[in-house]
């Protein structure tokens, strides 16, 4: 994937979220996507990773869901009546406690379209794939090589798929 394609997909996602917010006013929206740095965004492994958590997210009766296969990888949206802070807390639990949770971005938006952040709930920032530093700091400074990041992601995947 090129940067242009990734940015175009981000624009598509924002448009889709606006459409969903209009269709489901006063509801909480969750954007579900993989957090995979680098140019490779979609392959069979990434689809399998996404589908490892998607059924658990959609089985909750209060969620309406929409799954979309994009060139930039699988994505999904969840809509529910729960309080956005409670939903964000649930999404943080998945990100932190599932074997592949670190590979997901589970972004929660309130009925006004405001994103609920980890810091809004008193939680620390997500850690880097490679070290214990906040991920945004490492990304901004480009502290780690693409090879180091890929190796860390592969280690997460291998651990999951070997124990599956």
Protein Blocks (a to p, Z undefined) as FASTA:
>chain_A
ZZklmmmmmmmmmmmmmmmmmmmghiacdddddddedjblbdfklmmmmmmmmmmmmmpm
kbccdddddfkbpcdddddfbdfklmmmmmmmmmmmgmklmmpccddddfkopacdfkln
opacdddfkbmcdfklmmmnomacfklmmmmmmmmmmmmmmmZZ
